[in-house]
Structures are given as C-alpha cells and as structure tokens.
Amino acid sequence: MRGNIFSRQKYFVCGGRLVHDERRGGCFCEDHPQVAATGGFVLKFGKEIRQESVSYDKLARKLTALRYHVDEDDFDPRDYQADKPLALNKLIFEYQKEKEGQKLKTIGNIRNYIKVATAFFNDANVKTIRKPALKKFLKSLNVSDKTKSNYLTTIRDFYTWLVDEEIISHHQVPDFPKTDFELGWRTLTNWETQNAILDKIYEMTWGINPKIWIGIDLLRTHANIRPGDLLKLVESDFDMNTGFVSIWMPTKRRNEKKSIKLLEDQVEMVREMKRRFPAVGMVKFFRHHGGVQSVKHGQPFGEKYFYKWWIRACDELGIKGLDLYGGTRHTTTTELGKRYGREAAREANENRTNKAFERYCQVRGERAQEMTLLVERGQRRAVGGEGAF
C-alpha cells in the first residue's frame, strides 16, 4: 500500500533498524520482535509528504486518511506540505499583484479588503474556507452592510482567480453568504433643470476651456459613459469621419472597446476643439489649455474636475444636493424611462446588472427607441420647445 512510517531509532543492543508493522501498530526490531520504537517516527507518502512526530498513533491516523483520499480521488499533496502552498495569506497577494497590474481605480479599497481578510484567515487553506467561516468574517467587520458586500465581492473575485489559474477547481469554491443592503437613491432632477445647469456651466467655463462644457454635455447626453471614461480619451479615439469615439474599458481579463456615436453638433464642437488646440495620437483630449492658476498647459483634467464645475454651477443656481451622476446619467436614464419606458432607458444606460439599473432608472415602463436621438430631442427641447413629445 502507498505510504509508510519508519523510526529513526535503532535497537542499541544489535544496532538493527526498527521496521514498521501495521498489523501490530508500531515499528519493531527485525531480530528482536519484542523491541518497539518509542519515538522518532517519520511518515513518508510519495515524494511530496514527509512528516515527523513523537506519536506513532498520530502518524498512523494521518496515513489512513491519506490513503482514503487517494481512494476517493481527491488527494492533493499541497494540503499537507510544510510550506502551505494553498495558504490564503500567500495566494491572495499573488491575486493582489495581478489587480495592481490592471491599474484599477478601486485598487486602494481592494488592498484594504485583502489586508483585513488576511489578518482574519491568516494561513488557512483556501480549500477549507467555507460558508460558516465567511459569515464569521463578515460578522467581525465593524462596517456598513454595503462595505461588507464589497469585502465579499473581493473574496469572491479572488476565488474566481484561483479557478482561472487552475489552483483549485470549481467544486472547491465555497458557497458565499448573502449580504443584504440598500443602496441609497441619488437625488435626481429633470431635463429642464439639467439644461439650466448646462447653460450656467457654459457661461462660467466657455472662456476658460470649452472642453469642460463639452465633457459634461457628453455625460448628460450619453447615459452609458462615465466621467472616468471621458478622462481616458486621447485625440486618436475620435474618428471625425464617422463621428464615433472609441472608449476603452478595462475588465478582469482585457481591455474592451465600445463606440459612442456623437450627435452632429457634438461632432462639430470636437472638430473645432481639434482645430483650436491641435494634437495627435495619445495626447489626452480633456486637458487644460492655460488660464487656470497652478495648472500646467496640456495637463489632463483631474478625476473630479467635471464634478467641481457641476457643483459650482448648481451653487450659482441655488440647487443643493444634486451631484454630477444624479444630474447627468441618473436624470437622463430616469427621464427616458418616464417618456419611453424602462427597456428604452436600459438600452441607453447599458447597465449590466438589474440591481444597479434600478438605481439609475426610478420609474416603470416598457418601450425601447433610438436612445441617443431621443435624449437629444428631450434635452434640447425640454425648455420652451414646442411639440417636443
């Protein structure tokens, strides 16, 4: 049978080895069968497993268990190796390195989730962490239910990575507990107020940098793009012959591209910007062009630059509590839902999950249409336009 136990001891009288006898349950001298080893026991199981103990009974039970797992075809030598290659605190940092290579905006949060999970699970074998342990981990966190869900999402993604890397198999992934939380609804407005805010932004920024207004106009017209998408755009992403702009979106495995068809007036504005501020190739489109204190010419817009101007315009108009997302993407999606139905709004928003879409579209309806043109009709004619709908 596979595996064996031997003792480092020898019988001092004859110098003979003490040989394993499973039937008698110990290691005995071949020439003096009544002499048994009292310690120095070593378990060997193939080339991978070697374990020492002063207790024969402990190693005998381990040997029986190993043979059982071989018979059940689920034997994994890594589970028994001294360096613990399947320890969570080793593997999860390999996962973190891959995430850092993707240059995700959320990498700071992911690092924190990993740090906390590692402190809790330490060197536990990733195959032995099951649903009760995960529930205990969540219970130990003194954070909101939403943040608990974020922790669990990171751990779930870690296990997906383990499967993708063929470190474990699908059936070794634990069942994950449910986390119940309610995301807050964003404050919304309507197209009339949205237009008033855009007019104020135009008044405040056109002389400083027209691209501020253009960027926010793109956000409120195309509900399927985000501020971060715009900030990544470079000059070569705009095809002025077709009116399409290519947006690269990093995913878990690769960069995916989606193309947005600009409205005719947006194409003309972009074309004018390219004439006024010429640049080619990989130069960021949304960049500063002078006139802003402590900002260098050609420096890309910061992460919250559109947001800052949106809030300034709202303050000028006496509008409180309406952030950039609520006033652009969320409002546009909801207005489409009111006028053309939820399916139309879903098509415009391109949100992949029902839960997220529920927050974007706070109405009920049915019908789908040509989304971008419908947005243009509503936004451009919402104030004072006759026969808009």
N, C-alpha and C positions, 0 to 999 in steps of 0.2 A: 504494500500500500504506500501511497505517496506520503512523504514526510517522516521524520524520525526525531527521537530525543536521545541525547547522549550526555554523559557526565564527564567533566574534566578530571574528576577524582580517579585515582588508581589504588588498588589494594596494596598497602605498604609492605605486606609480607612477601608477595610474589611479584609485585610490580605490574600485575595484569590489568587490562582495561576492564571497565565496568560497562557491560553491554545491556542495551535496552531489551526488556522482556515485557511486551504489552500485556500478555496474559497474567503475569504476576504483578504488573503495575509498578515497575521501577527499573533501575539499572543494576546489574549483578555481575560479579566476577565469573568469568567463564570456567576457571579451575576451582573456584570455591563458591558454589552457587548460593550458599547461605549468607555471603557478604554482599550487602547492598550499599549503593551510593547514598550519601546523606545531604548532598548539595552539589553546587557547580553544574546545574542542569542547563542544557542548551537545546532549544528547539530549532530544527532546520526544516524548511519547507520549500523545496525548489531552490533556485538561485537567489530569489528575491527576499525571503523572510528568514531572519535569524534573530532569536530572542532568548535571553538568558534569565534565569530565576533560581532562587534557592528552593523553590517549591516544585516538586515533580507534579503534584496533582494539578497545579495551575497550568503548567505547560501541557499536560495530558488533555485537559479540557479544551485548551486552545487548539491542539492538534485535531481533536474530534470535530471542533467547529470548522476548521479549515477544510477538512475532508468533506464535511457536509456541504459547504458552499461550492466545492468543486463538483460534487454530485448534482447540485441544483443548478449548475452552470451560471452562477453569479459570483464566482470567486474573482476578487480584484486584489492583487498583491499590494497595490498602493495603499489600501486600507490599513495595512499592518507594518508599513515601513517606518523606521525610526524618524526619518526626516519629515514625515507627514506631508507628502506632496499634494494632498487634497485638502489641506487646511484652508479655511476661509481667509485667514489673515495673510496667506501667501497669494492665493489666486485672485483675490479681489483687487490687489494692487496692480496685477497684470491687466485686469479689466480697466482700472483707472488710467493706466498709461495709454490704452487704446482710445479712451474717451478724450484724454487730453490732446491726442493727435488729431481729433476731429475739430478742435477749436470751437467747442460749443459755448454759447453764452451762459449756459447753466452749469459750467464745469465747477465753479466755486461751490454751488449747492451740492453737486454730486460728490465733491471731495469731502464735504462736511458729513453727508449721509454715510459715506464709506467709513469715515473715521469713527463715527458713533457705532455703526454696525460691527466694526472690527473690535471695538472695545467690549461689546456685549458678547459676541460669539467667539472671539479670540481664535484659537486653533482648531475649532470644531470642524470635523469632516463635512464638506458641503453636501455629501450624500446623506448624512444623518440629521441634517436640519430639516425638521418637518413643521407642519402647520401649528401645533401647540407651541413650539419654540418661537415661531414668528409672532404669534399672538402675545406671548410673554414679552417679546422685544417691543412690540408696539405699545403695550401697557406700560412699559418702563419709560416711555418718552413723555416728557412734560411739554408737549407742543400741541398745536391745534390739530383737529381731525384732517384738515387739508394737508398739513405738513406731514402727518403720519402716512397719508396716502402717497405723498412724494417719496418718503423713505421706502415704502413698499414697492413703488414703481421702479426705483433704482435697483432694489434687490431682485425684482422680477427680471429686469433687463440684464443684470449680472448672470442670472441662471440661463437666460437665453444665450448669452455669450458663451457660457460653459458648454452648452449643447452645440452651438455653432463651431466651437473649437474642438469638438469631439473629446472633451474632457470627461463629461458624463453623458448619459443617454436621456432621452425624453422621459422615460418612466421613472427616472431618479430625481426629477424636478418636483419639489414639494407642492402641495395644494396651498394656495395663498388665501389668507383670511380676507374677508371683505372689510373695507373701511367706509363708513357712511359719513358723508359730509355734504354740505350745501354750499356751492359757490355763490358768492354774492352777485346780485344783478347790478350791472353798470347803469349809471344814470344815462338816459337817452334824451334826445331832442327830436326835432322834425326837420324836414328839408328846408323849411322857411328859415328857421334859426340857423341851421347849418350854413345856408347861403349867406346870412348876415355875418357870421363869424368869418367865412372865407373872404367876404368883402373887406372886413376890418383887417384881416391878415394882409390882403393885397395892399391896402392903404398904408400899413405900417412897414411892409418889407420890400415892396417892389423896387424902391430906390436903393435899398441896401443890397439885396440879392434876390432876383426874381425866382430863383430855384426853391426858395423857402415856400412861396405860394404854390409853385408847380408841384412840389412834393406832396403837400397836404391836399391839393386838388386831386392828385392821383390816388391818394389814400381814401378819400371820400367817394370817388367815382368807381374804383375797382376794389370791391369789398373782399377780394381774395388775395390781397397783398398786405404786407405789414411794414411798419417803419423800418425794421431791420432789413427787409428785402430791398427797399429803396437804397439804403445806405451802402449796400454791397455793389450797386450798379456801377459799371465802368462805361466809358464812352462807347466802346465797341459793342456793348449789349444792345444798343439802339440801332435798329435797321430802318433807316429813314426812307428806304424804297418801299417797304411793305407796311410801315407803321407799327411793327411789332417790337416789343422789348423782351429780351430773354432774362429770366430771373433764375439764378442758381440756388437751389435749396439743399443744404446738407442733410442727409438722412443717416441712419445707422450704418449703412453699407457703402454709400456712394453719394455723389452729387447728382441730384435730379434737376432737370430744367423744365420750367413751364414758361410759356409765352403768353404775353398780355397784348391784346390789340388796343392801341391807343385811339382815342377819339380824334377826329380830324383837327380840332383846334389844339389839342394836346400835341399832336404831331408837329403842327406849325410852331408852337411855343418851344418845343425841344429843338427843332431845326434852327430857330432864332438864337437859342442859347448856344448852340454849337458854333454859330457864326460869330457871336459876340465874345465867346470865351473858348476859342479853338483849342482842342487837344485830341489826341487819338489813343487807341489801344487801351491799356489797362489803367488809365487815369480815372479816378473816381468822378462820376458825373456830378453828384451832390457834394460840392466843395465850395469853400469861401473864395471870393474874388476881391478881397480888400475892403476897407471901410469899416471893419469890425475891430475894436480895440483888443489887443493881446492875442489876436488870431493871425496866423501867417497866411499869405496869399497861396491858394492851392491846397490848403489844409482841409481834409474831409470833414463833413458835418459830424458832430458828436452824436452819441447814442440818443440823447434827449433833446436835440436841437429843435426838431419839429414840435415836440411836446411843449417846450418853453414858449415858442411863439403862439401856439394854440392857446395856452393858458393866459398869456398877455392879452390876446385879443378878447378872450372871454371876460377878463377883468375889466377891460375897457367898456364892454357892453353890459357889465353888471351881471354876468352869468356865472353862477357858482356851482361847483361840484361836477362839472362836465369835463372829463378828461379826453385826451386825443382819441383813444379807442372808442369810448362811448359816443363821441360826437361824429366820428367818421365811419369806421367799419360797422359798429353795432347799430348806429342810427340808420345807415344805408340799408343794411340787411333787414332791419325791422320794417322800414318804410316799404321796401319791396314786398315783404310778407303781407303787409296791410293791403297793398294795392294789387298785387299779382299772385299772392298765395305763397305758402311755405315752400313748396317744391321749387318755385322760381327763385325764392330767396336762398334756398340751399344750393342751387346751381351757381348763383352768383358768389356765394361765400366760399364754396369748395371746402367746407369743413368736413373732415373725415369721420368725426365721431358725433353721435347723436347728442351725447351729454353736453359737449361744447356748443353744438349748434343751438340747443335750447336756450343758452345764454345769449347767443347772438341774435336770435330771432324770437322776440317775445310776443308773437301773435300766432293765430291759427288760420290755415287756408289750404289751397290745393294746386293752383295752376302754374306752369312754367312758361317763360317767354325768352326773348332775346335780352339777356340781362344788361349788358353794358349800355345798350341804347336806351333801355327803359330807365336806367339810372340817370342817363343824361337828360332824358325828357323830364323826369321828375325834378331833378336838381336845377336844371336851367330854367324851368318854367314855374317852379313852385311859388315864387314871389311875383305876383302881378301878371303871370302869363295867362292868356285866355285859351280855353279849350285844352288845357294840359292833359286831362284824363277824361 
